[in-house]
Structure formats: structure tokens, C-alpha cells
Amino acid sequence: MTLFAYLPFAAGIFGLLLAVGSLLPKRRSFATWCFAAGMALLGINSLLAGQTLRAAQLEDAVRGLTLILTVSSFLPAAWLGFSLTYSRGDYRGSLARWRVPLAVAAVVPIGIALVFQQQLIEVAPAAIEGGGLQLQFGPPAKALNILLLVVHVWILMNLEQTFRAAVGLVRWRIKFVVLGLAVIFGARLFVRSQAVLFSSYDPDWLNIESSALLIGCILLVVAFPRAGRGAIEVYPSRAVLSSSVTLLLTGSYLVIIGVLARFVRTYGEAEHLELQILLVVAGIALLGVLLLSDRLRQRLHAFVVRHFARAQYDSTKIWDELSLRLASVRDEASLNELSVKIVSGTFEVLAVTLWLVDEQNGRLAPVASTAPQAGAGSDAILPAALSNDIAAGLRERASPFDLEELIDAWAEELRRLNPTTFATGGNRWCVPLRTGDRILGALVLADRVNGAVYTVEESLLLQCMTDQVTSVLLNLRLADQVARSRELDALQTMSAFFVHDLKNAAASLNLTLKNLPVHFDDPAFREDALRAIGNTARRIDELTARLSAFRQKPQLKRVETALNQVVSETLDRLDGLQDVELTRDLQPLPAILVDREQIQSVVTNLVLNARDALGPGGWIRVRTELDGNSAILSVADNGCGMGAAFLKNSLFRPFQSSKKNGLGIGMFQSRMIVEAHGGSIRVESEPGKGSTFWVILPIMEQK
């Protein structure tokens, strides 16, 4: 028996040790438990593979392969959970978004393996004449292999998305974890593809999986000191989540591995087959390490610049990309995160930290970084007495400078707040963010790949990029100030109208109270006084309701209801229409999804506005009808009407009203409600002839 006969046992023990070792830290996340369970399953699988390869009887081989497939059916639940949660700050959203496919991928393989356990492996005559018997996959095993193939691709896609979203030091920390699992599941993906293509079972597949597990475990051991015990949070963007090179590379990967396997099978000697398989998998893993190496990428870039390029950077391309990406920023937090990522990727710097001056206390605070810092943003690491010194020191610097060359106290404190991770990461550099004599903050660059020295060209490019970031930051803050100023102006205008109407209501009450002692014995006066007090109270309630509704967008609580019923209930509750001829023409309508209270508010506004516009002999007609895929509510009157200029410029604007006692909020609120339902409002009006409003609500879209 050769040494390689023990390879599956070595890989299995290695996997079990990693499973136990991952649980040693006291803080155990969901990803940690998934990793431990997944490595334990892989270790058990490899041990079963070693036992199966040593089986002397056909029945023992069948039993061993059946157990291997059964254990493999539990892998999707563990490793899909890990790949969707490892190093992701928004993993709860990922689990919620994929809960149904996750449940299917976790339960179905286990169900197939347990229910059809006796039909997984079949014994059949060999295809070659005189070849005896061979093991074949049964129909349940073929279905299981297809599911496992899809799951392995999904796991690799998730790991790739996490790695692509990471930058700087975070990418350095998780690189070998991703690479180790890529080797393990890349090999298993190849084995599953071969199992799907061929009905007969090849024992060499067990050696491929065991070799990949052993190499993957070695890479994972290398990854443990890098990852540390601190939480690493990555937030993949929608662009990263919606695209993946894994699907593109899967076909190429299978073709290359298939050719290598065929080469080994054709030209290799049988007694050295395990060694050749191990070398093939190790070579692929080494290629992955080289392709993911930051230092290799930087050296290749330097070689090209030195021998084939005139300039070190394509400044035009970098500037265009920077401008394009900054143009999509809508808030300061997004700008901070995007800035450190762009600088980190452009200059191959692992740790880029952006510090901004807090305008309330004048102290520097970290707002974004590609290197996670314990306690970042806490007051404990930012002494109040020193922040002014740092700001003063930065104010004297107009361009990027080497932070290591300064011996001032503020520079020493800034170095302490931005520690380095690598002894060979080179000098830390600092770029002030300033406009005139005003300091907005600073950008600190540490741990450059291979410790490369910053050139004059890089210093100038870095200055241009930070100037652009500073300009966008100022624009965002200015826009926020303008928005706040407009909100204050709107509040003041709204308050003026509200106070004006409230003053009129108070004047009416005061007049009634003054006349009450004189005419209290007159029953008619008392009746008029009570009516006036009631009308004033309702007016105040109406003002308060409109003011509250105007403060925010309507929050809809849709229920399936009949529009005609909503209209009828609203009209029945309205009073004060005794002198108005109110007619209803409600045509049959299908049930629609609407917020009953909000639609009732729209009907109330339209009817009350129509009543206020009426003169003697006035009438209001409320009609509903079905027009294609829309339910239409119309409210018509023969009142004073409105001019074309008012319809165009003022009707649906807040604080614009044609009524003396109006706030100009009702129609603005009504349009917000209707548009929130996906509908629209149309109006036709002519001075002296009346107005007609149409509320159009979609039916098919709401269903």
C-alpha cells in the first residue's frame, strides 16, 4: 500500500481539526457554526472515501459510496449558509432574500439521499466485454449529483461576490479563505460534472476530492492568522450581486480540468496516478494564489509602465471614471465609502482611512476605511485637546506629504490613530482635504502593496482626486443646507397661513362669547351660538388634520374594497350640504386595492371644495364608472370655477388657494394620495361655469 492510500484519511482528519479549531474563539457567529459543520461533513466524507477505496468486497464499496452520497447531501445546507453570511455585514438580508431557494437546496438533497438510499448505487455489468461488474449511479443519485453541481456553482458565486466587494486590507484578510474553499468546491464541481455525464463510477474521483480538501485545508490554515478574531464586514453592491464571473469561468474550468484528467489517464502510470492528481490540483491552487496576489499585480503594472508606457497612470481614464462614479453619489456617507475604495484600488493601498472634522465639536472622526479599526469613531481614541492641533497642522500643508517624516506631536498622534499592519507596507501618507483656509479632514494611506514609494506623478494624481472629492463633499453639504433652508421657509409659510386661519376662528369665538351674556335668554341666539361654536371646532380639526397630513408622504394600508362603498360612506358622513343639490351616479365597479381612509380624504376634499365654490342654486354631481383598466371617480359642480392660470400654476401647489379661508393644502394632499395609489387627477374648469375633477385609479396594476 502506497503512501497516497492514506491521503483521504489525512485530509479527513485535517478537515475535522479545522472544524474544531474554528469553534475555539468565544465569539461564534452564524458563519462560524456553518463553517464548522461544513468542514466536519467534508472531513467525514474524506474518511469514508479512504475506507471505500480500501474495500475488498463489492458490497462494502456500495455501502461506502452510499454513505458518501448521503453525507454529501448535507453539505448544501452548511456551505450555502456560510457563503451567504461570511464577512457580509448585510447577511440577514441575504438570508431573507434567498430563504426559499435555500430551503429547497438544503432539504431536497437530504430527502433524496434518505428516501432513496437503497437505489443510489447500482451494480451492473461492465461496458467492456469480460470486464466483470462495475458500480453505476441510480436515477436518484443522478438527480442528487445535478443538485449538488448547481449548489457548488452557487457557493462559488457567493464567495466570489464577497471577495469582489472587499477592498484593501479586508480583501487581504479573506483572500485565502475564499481561495481554499474555491479549490475544495472547484474539485467537487468537477467530480459532480463527471458523475452527471457518466453513469459508471470512477474511484479516482475520491482521490481528486481528497487532494483538493487537503490543499484547501492548508490554505485555510494560512488564512486563520490573517482573518483574526475581529468581525470583517463587506457590503456587496447591487452591481456585484447581479454579475458573476463564476458562471463564465465554470465552462472553461471544466474543459481545462477535463483535458488535464484525460492527459493523466492517457499518459500517466497507474501507480503514480494519485501523485499526478495531487500535483494537478496543487498547480491550480498555486495559479489562483498568483492571480490574486496584490504584489504580483503591482510588479506586472510596474514592468509595463517601465518598458511599454510613457506615463505611470492613464490620468484621463482615472479622472473620467472618478467623475462618473462621484456623479452618482447622493449622500455624504456614500461619498466617504466610495472615496476610500477608489483611492485604495488606484494606488494599491490596503488601508485607506478618511477622517472628517465634526463641525459640532471641531474634532477629527473616522468616517470610512478599507481597514477595519477597533473602536473607530469612538470618543475614547480622539482626545479633544489634540484635534485642534491636528487641524492646525493640516492647515499648513497644501499637498500630500509623508507622515513618517514629521516629528511634530500632532503627526505622532495621527500616526497612532492610523496604525500599520505590515512591517513592509512602506511609509504612511496623508492628504489634507481643504478649501481655502478651511480644513474639512484628511485622507491617510497606509500599508501599500510591496511598500512602494510614492512618485511625484502619484502625488499630483492623489491631490487631484482628493480635490474632486472635497468639491463633491462641499456640494453635498451645501445642498443639504439649501434643503433645510427650504424646509424652514415652507414651515414658516405654512405656520403663517395656519395662524391666520386660527386667528379668524378665535375671533369668531370671541365675538360669540361677547354677545352671549347679552342674548343668552334668546333661544334662537343660543342655537346659533352652539352652531357657530361647533363649526369653529370642526374648522380647527380640519386645519389640524390637513397640517398633519402635509408633513409626510401618505403611508398606504391597502385592502380590497369597493370604491362605490367608500364614496357612499364619505358622502353620508358629510353634513352642511343642506342647501346643495347632491346627486350620486355610482356605476358597478370591480373591487380594488386602496387605502380606505386616504381615498375617503380625497373624496372629502373634492366635495368640500365644490361646496365652497357654489352659489345659490348650486349642485354637485358625484359619479363613478369603469373605463378599461381604470376606475374613475368624478366630482362636478356649477360653482365659480377657476382660471387657466390658476389651474396651471397654483391648483396643486401647497399654500395656493382661491378661497379666502383656504390653506391650499387639500388638493396638494389629494394628488399625493392618488399618485401613491398609482393613479392621477385631471381637472377641467371655466370661470363662472364650474369645475369637474376626475380621479383615475388603476385596476389591473393593483391586482
NUGU-221535 format. One line per field, with one value per residue (C-alpha): residue in three letters; y, z, x. Coordinates in steps of 0.001 Angstrom, whole numbers, padded with zeros to 6 digits. Each point is the difference from the previous one (the first is absolute). Layout:
! NUGU-221535
fike = ALA  ...
Y = Y  ...
Z = Z  ...
X = X  ...
This chain:
! NUGU-221535
fike = MET  THR  LEU  PHE  ALA  TYR  LEU  PRO  PHE  ALA  ALA  GLY  ILE  PHE  GLY  LEU  LEU  LEU  ALA  VAL  GLY  SER  LEU  LEU  PRO  LYS  ARG  ARG  SER  PHE  ALA  THR  TRP  CYS  PHE  ALA  ALA  GLY  MET  ALA  LEU  LEU  GLY  ILE  ASN  SER  LEU  LEU  ALA  GLY  GLN  THR  LEU  ARG  ALA  ALA  GLN  LEU  GLU  ASP  ALA  VAL  ARG  GLY  LEU  THR  LEU  ILE  LEU  THR  VAL  SER  SER  PHE  LEU  PRO  ALA  ALA  TRP  LEU  GLY  PHE  SER  LEU  THR  TYR  SER  ARG  GLY  ASP  TYR  ARG  GLY  SER  LEU  ALA  ARG  TRP  ARG  VAL  PRO  LEU  ALA  VAL  ALA  ALA  VAL  VAL  PRO  ILE  GLY  ILE  ALA  LEU  VAL  PHE  GLN  GLN  GLN  LEU  ILE  GLU  VAL  ALA  PRO  ALA  ALA  ILE  GLU  GLY  GLY  GLY  LEU  GLN  LEU  GLN  PHE  GLY  PRO  PRO  ALA  LYS  ALA  LEU  ASN  ILE  LEU  LEU  LEU  VAL  VAL  HIS  VAL  TRP  ILE  LEU  MET  ASN  LEU  GLU  GLN  THR  PHE  ARG  ALA  ALA  VAL  GLY  LEU  VAL  ARG  TRP  ARG  ILE  LYS  PHE  VAL  VAL  LEU  GLY  LEU  ALA  VAL  ILE  PHE  GLY  ALA  ARG  LEU  PHE  VAL  ARG  SER  GLN  ALA  VAL  LEU  PHE  SER  SER  TYR  ASP  PRO  ASP  TRP  LEU  ASN  ILE  GLU  SER  SER  ALA  LEU  LEU  ILE  GLY  CYS  ILE  LEU  LEU  VAL  VAL  ALA  PHE  PRO  ARG  ALA  GLY  ARG  GLY  ALA  ILE  GLU  VAL  TYR  PRO  SER  ARG  ALA  VAL  LEU  SER  SER  SER  VAL  THR  LEU  LEU  LEU  THR  GLY  SER  TYR  LEU  VAL  ILE  ILE  GLY  VAL  LEU  ALA  ARG  PHE  VAL  ARG  THR  TYR  GLY  GLU  ALA  GLU  HIS  LEU  GLU  LEU  GLN  ILE  LEU  LEU  VAL  VAL  ALA  GLY  ILE  ALA  LEU  LEU  GLY  VAL  LEU  LEU  LEU  SER  ASP  ARG  LEU  ARG  GLN  ARG  LEU  HIS  ALA  PHE  VAL  VAL  ARG  HIS  PHE  ALA  ARG  ALA  GLN  TYR  ASP  SER  THR  LYS  ILE  TRP  ASP  GLU  LEU  SER  LEU  ARG  LEU  ALA  SER  VAL  ARG  ASP  GLU  ALA  SER  LEU  ASN  GLU  LEU  SER  VAL  LYS  ILE  VAL  SER  GLY  THR  PHE  GLU  VAL  LEU  ALA  VAL  THR  LEU  TRP  LEU  VAL  ASP  GLU  GLN  ASN  GLY  ARG  LEU  ALA  PRO  VAL  ALA  SER  THR  ALA  PRO  GLN  ALA  GLY  ALA  GLY  SER  ASP  ALA  ILE  LEU  PRO  ALA  ALA  LEU  SER  ASN  ASP  ILE  ALA  ALA  GLY  LEU  ARG  GLU  ARG  ALA  SER  PRO  PHE  ASP  LEU  GLU  GLU  LEU  ILE  ASP  ALA  TRP  ALA  GLU  GLU  LEU  ARG  ARG  LEU  ASN  PRO  THR  THR  PHE  ALA  THR  GLY  GLY  ASN  ARG  TRP  CYS  VAL  PRO  LEU  ARG  THR  GLY  ASP  ARG  ILE  LEU  GLY  ALA  LEU  VAL  LEU  ALA  ASP  ARG  VAL  ASN  GLY  ALA  VAL  TYR  THR  VAL  GLU  GLU  SER  LEU  LEU  LEU  GLN  CYS  MET  THR  ASP  GLN  VAL  THR  SER  VAL  LEU  LEU  ASN  LEU  ARG  LEU  ALA  ASP  GLN  VAL  ALA  ARG  SER  ARG  GLU  LEU  ASP  ALA  LEU  GLN  THR  MET  SER  ALA  PHE  PHE  VAL  HIS  ASP  LEU  LYS  ASN  ALA  ALA  ALA  SER  LEU  ASN  LEU  THR  LEU  LYS  ASN  LEU  PRO  VAL  HIS  PHE  ASP  ASP  PRO  ALA  PHE  ARG  GLU  ASP  ALA  LEU  ARG  ALA  ILE  GLY  ASN  THR  ALA  ARG  ARG  ILE  ASP  GLU  LEU  THR  ALA  ARG  LEU  SER  ALA  PHE  ARG  GLN  LYS  PRO  GLN  LEU  LYS  ARG  VAL  GLU  THR  ALA  LEU  ASN  GLN  VAL  VAL  SER  GLU  THR  LEU  ASP  ARG  LEU  ASP  GLY  LEU  GLN  ASP  VAL  GLU  LEU  THR  ARG  ASP  LEU  GLN  PRO  LEU  PRO  ALA  ILE  LEU  VAL  ASP  ARG  GLU  GLN  ILE  GLN  SER  VAL  VAL  THR  ASN  LEU  VAL  LEU  ASN  ALA  ARG  ASP  ALA  LEU  GLY  PRO  GLY  GLY  TRP  ILE  ARG  VAL  ARG  THR  GLU  LEU  ASP  GLY  ASN  SER  ALA  ILE  LEU  SER  VAL  ALA  ASP  ASN  GLY  CYS  GLY  MET  GLY  ALA  ALA  PHE  LEU  LYS  ASN  SER  LEU  PHE  ARG  PRO  PHE  GLN  SER  SER  LYS  LYS  ASN  GLY  LEU  GLY  ILE  GLY  MET  PHE  GLN  SER  ARG  MET  ILE  VAL  GLU  ALA  HIS  GLY  GLY  SER  ILE  ARG  VAL  GLU  SER  GLU  PRO  GLY  LYS  GLY  SER  THR  PHE  TRP  VAL  ILE  LEU  PRO  ILE  MET  GLU  GLN  LYS
Y = 000000  003350  003147  001624  -002629  001912  003361  -000102  -000784  002874  002399  -001209  000437  003423  001054  -001175  001865  003189  -000471  -000251  002827  002398  -000335  000850  003815  000998  002185  -002330  001419  -001771  -000255  -001664  -002722  -000581  -000243  -002483  -002161  000147  -000931  -002841  -001388  000300  -001730  -002868  -000244  -000337  -002645  -002004  000418  -001474  -002932  -000573  -000036  -002760  -002111  -003556  -001045  001540  000237  002054  002403  000415  000700  002480  001917  000142  001525  002492  001211  000185  002137  002161  000744  001934  002262  002531  001055  000772  001514  002081  001496  000749  001471  002383  001199  -000102  003533  001575  002826  -000441  -003779  000078  001655  -002637  -002849  001577  000649  -003566  -001833  -002011  -001192  -000690  -002169  -001917  -000459  -001179  -002331  -001603  -001627  -001405  -001318  -001726  -001570  -001293  -001108  -001698  -001183  -003554  001165  002427  -002501  -002876  -002962  -000690  -001845  001975  001603  -001749  -003651  -002203  002919  -001520  002212  003757  002563  002410  002890  -000667  002574  001532  000398  001689  002508  000530  000641  002609  001818  -000109  001335  003004  000609  -000074  002657  002078  -000270  001105  002922  001188  -000190  001844  002785  000455  000136  002467  002323  000054  002494  000720  -001784  -001754  -001717  -000997  -001580  -002133  -000880  -003389  -001014  000606  -001656  -003089  -000560  000683  -002853  -002351  000727  000420  -003588  -001197  001878  -001918  -003333  000765  000985  -003289  -001880  001716  -000747  -003641  -002702  -002124  000910  000726  -000528  002646  002646  -000687  000746  003282  001148  -001068  001721  003200  -000195  -000405  002964  002083  -000702  001176  003262  000399  -000447  002802  002119  -000300  002363  002520  000034  000509  000016  003343  000202  000653  001602  000280  001543  -001226  002544  -000866  000091  -002673  -002148  000157  -001106  -002852  -001348  -003403  -000934  001161  -001940  -003177  -001305  000901  -001504  -003318  -000182  000655  -002447  -002581  000300  -000326  -003042  -001602  000715  -001623  -002981  -000466  000597  -000532  -003193  -001639  -000229  003779  001106  001389  002084  001416  000911  001717  001963  001096  001319  001620  001689  001472  001254  001583  001693  001443  001344  001721  001488  001414  001357  003780  000069  -001916  002374  002977  -001416  -000773  003526  001469  -002127  001189  003633  -000221  -001669  000672  003147  003607  001016  -001928  000461  000629  003182  000717  -003407  000209  003505  -001000  -003041  002054  002709  -002559  -001879  003154  001352  -002825  000828  001392  000184  000604  -003547  -001496  002537  -000968  -003734  000499  002329  -002417  -002881  001990  001181  -003498  -001590  002670  000101  -003629  001061  -002442  002426  003304  001954  003183  002393  002932  002893  -000128  003519  -000210  -000633  000658  -003449  -002443  -003211  -003016  -000309  -002684  -002443  -003031  -001347  -000850  001796  -001014  002824  002165  003003  -000197  002980  -002077  000130  003675  002319  003329  002073  -001489  000414  003722  -000650  -002505  002430  002754  -002264  -001089  003625  000628  -002800  000639  -003307  -003699  -000601  -002859  -000378  -001951  002923  002394  000119  002312  -001175  000217  -002187  -002591  -000065  -000366  -002927  -001596  000304  -001612  -003055  -002210  -003731  -000942  000803  000145  002204  003134  003496  001373  002991  002652  002218  003030  000690  003769  002885  003281  000230  -002377  -003597  -002579  -003062  -002233  -003194  -002363  -002727  -002904  -003513  000429  -003230  -000887  003254  001952  003625  002676  001817  003642  -001042  -001991  002924  002324  -002530  -000592  003751  000326  -002890  001346  003497  -001512  -001893  003210  001867  -002658  -000027  003770  -000211  -002683  002038  003142  -001880  -001286  003547  001258  -002826  000822  003678  -000824  -002196  002863  002434  -002432  -000425  003755  000480  -002831  001381  003435  -001421  -002259  002829  002265  -002487  -000846  003723  000290  -002956  001564  003333  -001754  -001688  003286  001728  -002737  000159  003791  -000232  -003009  001912  002494  -002452  -003123  -000100  -000040  -003651  000859  001662  -002966  -002320  002211  000252  -003782  -000408  002608  -001645  -003400  001339  001672  -003200  -001978  002647  -000308  -003821  000310  002347  -002330  -003075  001699  001278  -003493  -001623  002534  -000825  -003322  -002184  -002155  -003465  -002327  -002949  -001579  -002322  -001459  002135  001434  003602  000663  -000973  002347  002876  -000646  -000180  003254  001870  -001292  001369  003471  002532  003646  -000779  000744  002812  -002005  -002344  -003066  -002841  -003368  -002166  -003021  -002574  -003631  -000338  -002919  -000092  001830  000234  003421  001657  000696  002926  001710  -000312  001290  003027  000623  -000202  002322  002588  -000037  000262  002721  002024  -000311  001139  003029  001038  -000110  002876  000004  -002911  -001923  -003707  -002714  -003233  -002960  -002787  -003243  -002028  -002617  000964  -002866  -000889  003077  000915  003665  002232  003406  002941  002818  003270  003172  002342  002956  -002033  000751  001781  -001648  001700  -001258  -003523  -000050  001694  -000199  -002689  -002876  002103  000313  003334  001043  000296  001892  000022  002744  -002408  -002784  -001305  -001311  -003419  -002133  -000440  -000437  -002758  -001615  -000234  -001564  -002679  -000797  -000182  -002258  -002396  000149  002235  003582  003035  002029  003177  002197  003381  003269  003191  000420  -003468  -002400  -002751  -003746  -002161  -003547  -002419  -002915  -003123  -003029  -003395  -002581  001330  -000026  -003623
Z = 000000  -001070  002061  -002080  001156  003296  -001669  000486  003697  000388  -001747  002118  003281  -001142  -000786  003393  001802  -001866  000963  003674  -000211  -001517  003128  002470  000004  002506  -002484  -002461  -002818  -002261  -002643  002557  000778  -003705  -000658  002836  -001175  -003618  000791  002236  -002832  -002457  002464  000552  -003754  -000568  002717  -001617  -003363  001401  001481  -003261  -002071  002274  -000282  -001131  -000600  -002490  002677  002211  -002888  -000656  003679  000142  -003104  001304  003270  -001921  -002047  003135  001848  -003126  -000025  003274  -001437  -001770  003231  001761  -002796  -001587  003419  000394  -003488  000479  003458  000116  000381  -001129  002061  -001559  000262  001601  -003118  -002178  002035  -000105  -003742  -000791  002672  -002450  -002282  003113  001471  -003260  -000386  003604  000259  -003453  -000179  003514  -000873  -003136  001816  002916  -001823  -002948  001858  -001318  -003628  -000015  -001149  -002404  -001006  -003765  -002540  -001310  -003430  -001095  -000867  002691  002371  002758  002129  000566  002193  -001571  001245  000284  -001089  003534  000109  -003400  001205  003186  -001999  -002137  003108  001567  -003219  000038  003711  -000462  -002725  002294  002882  -002240  -001279  003545  001008  -003140  000648  003554  -001197  -002812  002397  002456  -000426  001631  003234  000113  -003328  001281  003074  -001765  -003120  001160  001488  -003348  -001889  002229  -000358  -003739  -000303  002039  -001808  -003379  000223  001250  -002850  -002457  001644  -000004  -003674  -000852  002048  -001945  -003371  000672  001570  001238  003120  -000103  003282  -001079  000773  003713  -000251  -001798  002727  002769  -001651  -000387  003629  001241  -002034  000918  003709  -000321  -001544  002757  002653  -001675  000048  003748  001195  -002674  000820  003730  002457  -000943  -002073  -003689  -001661  -003760  -001700  -003623  -002298  -002318  -002965  001610  001032  -003460  -001842  000515  -001905  001631  -002544  -002812  001321  000920  -003565  -000603  003340  -000778  -003445  001336  002876  -002361  -002369  002874  001335  -003441  -000339  003345  -000879  -003409  000754  003719  001656  002195  003054  -000109  -000748  003508  -000145  -003394  001221  003047  -002168  -002393  002809  001753  -003256  -000449  003599  -000485  -003161  001981  002666  -002657  -001781  003266  001165  000421  -000241  -003280  -001487  001110  -001417  -003315  -000050  000763  -002744  -002569  001077  -000074  -003373  -001996  001367  000111  002991  003208  000002  -002632  001723  -002500  000505  003792  000045  -002221  002147  003193  -001315  -001231  003294  002128  -002141  001259  003680  001797  003645  002028  001384  -003509  -001055  002919  -000739  -003735  000478  002073  -002375  -003075  001581  001300  -003404  -001972  002088  001257  003643  002433  002814  -001041  002726  -000426  002950  000027  002408  002063  -000348  003377  002146  -002476  000492  -002618  -000317  -002325  -002392  -002460  -000296  -001987  003164  002886  003175  003474  001600  -003108  000497  003784  002122  001998  -002691  -000891  002750  -000182  000672  -002927  -002789  -000258  -000302  -002804  -001850  000398  -001270  -003008  -000766  -000625  -002584  -003485  -001669  000845  002382  001573  003518  001193  -000595  002437  003647  001225  002780  -002194  -002651  002635  001191  -003559  -000520  003198  -001188  -003332  000897  -002631  -000357  -002044  000823  -003741  -000855  -000552  001396  000902  -002027  000830  -002327  001518  -001148  -000021  -001717  000463  003673  001085  000840  -000654  000902  -001163  -001972  001444  -002150  001704  -000873  -003676  -001900  -000067  001853  -003255  000273  -001207  -003093  -000926  -002598  002595  002424  -002613  -000994  003650  000537  -003002  001169  003546  -001334  -002007  003059  002062  -002641  -000039  003815  000113  -002613  001991  003188  -001820  -001547  003459  001379  -002879  000579  003706  -000801  -002355  002630  002486  -002503  -000713  003719  000493  -002911  001179  003538  -001263  -001801  002891  002545  -002258  -000250  003673  000829  -002033  001877  003338  -001046  -000769  003403  001766  -001747  001073  003596  000115  -001189  002151  003285  -001815  -002047  002156  000701  -003727  -001087  -003624  000968  002115  -002922  -002347  002580  000389  -003780  -000332  002722  -001642  -003421  001457  001775  -003227  -001851  002512  -000298  -003787  000171  002368  -002137  -003174  001754  001315  -003391  -001725  002098  -001657  -002949  000440  001418  -001731  001626  -002989  000329  -002607  000004  -002159  -001097  -000091  003654  000982  -001899  001515  003568  -000480  -001392  002803  002639  -001546  001424  -000774  -003532  000680  -002555  -002674  -002570  000353  -002507  -000130  -003063  001081  -002747  000771  000550  000828  003402  000148  002453  001685  003346  001056  002311  -002522  -002844  002332  000656  -003760  -000438  002969  -001395  -003447  001301  002561  -002581  -002361  002771  000797  -003675  -000302  -000044  000270  -001899  000024  -000678  000390  -002009  001160  -002538  -000272  -003153  -001533  -002914  -001222  002792  002079  002566  -000373  002670  -001171  002081  -001988  001140  -001505  002277  -000671  -001848  -000391  -002577  -002294  001713  003433  -001347  -001528  002690  003353  000302  001251  001706  003810  001528  -003232  000310  -001752  003234  002559  002920  -001741  000800  -003494  001399  -000817  -003746  000533  002507  -002281  -002920  002235  001127  -003509  -001464  002867  -001203  -003527  -001273  -001179  000285  -002942  000178  -002320  001139  -001396  001974  000688  -001316  002575  000238  -000513  001659  -001142  002291  -002049  001910  -001798  000482  -001708  001454  003530  -000332
X = 000000  001470  000225  -002746  -002480  -000064  -000643  -003818  000510  002474  -002378  -002940  001860  001232  -003580  -001295  002792  -000891  -003659  000937  002539  -002515  -002165  002770  -000584  -002649  -001892  -001696  -002054  -002467  002721  002320  -002537  -000631  003747  000508  -002896  001157  003615  -001171  -002126  002891  002315  -002439  -000496  003755  000342  -002809  001750  003216  -001896  -001875  003201  001331  -003163  000731  -003606  -002413  -002673  002322  000712  -003738  -000618  002879  -001107  -003556  001218  002170  -002976  -002147  002546  000463  -003719  000424  002733  -002299  -001724  003287  002050  -002754  -000658  003715  000459  -002950  001099  003812  001441  -003280  -001406  -003466  -000191  -003451  -001360  001693  -001487  -003460  000246  001085  -002006  -002123  002866  002083  -002731  -000325  003769  000313  -002994  -000339  003502  -000398  -003444  001272  002954  -002080  -003142  001763  003083  -000223  -000260  002957  002659  -000662  002169  000004  002156  002962  -000266  003223  -000460  001392  000403  -002119  -002234  000143  -001758  -002480  -002113  -003713  -002614  -000248  003795  000008  -002595  002018  003178  -001781  -001222  003466  001531  -002347  000629  003797  -000251  -002235  002491  002876  -002077  -000737  003661  001032  -002521  001304  003604  -000773  -001831  002934  002816  003322  000820  -003371  000751  003447  -001570  -002604  002024  001298  -003356  -001679  002858  000050  -003741  000252  002508  -002194  -003242  001663  001203  -003368  -001660  002189  -000848  -003723  000125  001715  -002592  -002791  001609  000922  -002131  002886  001951  003749  001927  002521  -002647  000391  003729  -000727  -002385  002379  002978  -001990  -001167  003573  001282  -003034  000560  003609  -001199  -002600  002687  001956  -003175  -000679  002786  -001002  -003706  000543  -002881  -001499  -003161  000582  -002990  -000402  -003034  -000207  -001650  -002873  002350  002205  -002962  -001551  003161  002431  002974  -000525  -002647  002279  002983  -001873  -000051  003660  000946  -001700  001595  003515  -000351  -001494  002960  002470  -001819  -000010  003726  000699  -002148  001639  003672  000274  001029  -002588  002233  000700  -003556  -000653  003183  -000958  -003485  001483  002447  -002772  -002202  002971  001025  -003466  -000001  003441  -001246  -002908  002378  002093  -003004  -001354  003357  000038  003797  000026  -002556  002059  003252  -001662  -001381  003444  001594  -002513  000404  003789  000351  -003151  -001670  001032  -002136  -000429  -003783  -002624  -001128  -002763  -001572  000312  -001488  -002932  -000747  000281  -002326  -002523  -000115  -000147  -002843  -002250  000599  -003049  001085  003143  000259  000067  002631  002239  -000171  000500  002987  002082  -000778  001053  003263  000762  -000541  001853  003185  000013  -000296  -001569  -000885  -001578  -001804  -002015  -000175  -002429  -000323  -003169  -001418  -001730  003093  002839  001518  001229  -002014  000489  -002944  001196  002889  001115  001665  -002380  001081  -001038  -001890  000034  -002151  -000056  000896  002454  002702  -000483  001289  -001777  003139  001879  -002557  000660  003747  -000570  -002250  002581  002768  -002033  -000815  003707  000157  -001359  000961  000495  002913  001924  -001386  003053  002382  -001716  001025  -002790  -002298  -003113  001670  000904  -003603  -001263  002383  -001275  -003581  000944  002136  001596  -000503  003088  003605  000740  -002977  002071  -000494  -003403  -001143  -002575  -002030  -001768  -003550  -000195  -001692  001813  000993  -002767  000953  -002722  002059  002825  000588  002619  001583  001796  001213  000764  000512  003716  000778  000358  001170  -002421  001249  -000512  -002576  -001930  000102  -001485  -002655  -000877  -000353  -002340  -002173  -000340  -000775  -002850  -001254  000184  -002008  -002726  -000053  -000521  -002758  -001815  000200  -001124  -002934  -000949  000078  -002156  -002493  -000174  -000479  -002860  -001598  000222  -001501  -002828  -000607  -000115  -002395  -002223  000044  -001024  -003039  -000875  000268  -002056  -002882  000273  -000199  -003216  -001468  000997  -001571  -003289  000016  000810  -002886  -002390  001232  -000436  -003602  -000842  -000725  -002236  -002083  000288  -003759  -000824  -000452  000726  003291  001042  -000706  002055  002782  000236  000029  002763  002092  -000453  000975  003089  001046  -000396  002005  002851  -000101  000133  002988  001841  -000729  001233  003104  000845  -000580  002234  003051  000771  -000845  -003082  000617  -002448  -001746  -001681  -002967  -002294  -003124  -002762  000560  -003766  -000299  002849  -001642  -003444  001315  001914  -003010  -002219  002368  000200  -002420  -000591  -001203  -003674  -000175  001864  -001525  002199  -000494  001705  000520  002016  000531  000986  003771  002299  001702  003341  002905  -000039  000537  -003573  000766  002277  -002534  -002723  002217  000251  -003788  -000530  002417  -001612  -003566  000754  001930  -002962  -002376  002159  -000057  -003815  -002420  -003805  -001547  003231  000287  002663  000050  002094  000409  002030  000560  002267  002240  002164  002417  -000795  -002636  -000993  -001505  -001255  -001231  -001684  -001549  -001466  001909  002268  002614  003709  002095  002534  002938  -001060  -000511  003469  002052  -001761  -002685  002154  002662  000005  -001047  -001762  -003772  -002815  -002039  000361  000140  001924  003473  000616  000965  -003068  000622  003737  -000728  -002597  002385  002680  -002473  -001260  003506  001088  -002738  001440  -002803  -000425  -002306  -001341  -002017  -002014  -001298  -001253  -000688  -003709  -000954  001386  002638  000316  002659  000787  001852  001387  001045  001502  -001600  002216  003280  -001341  -001066
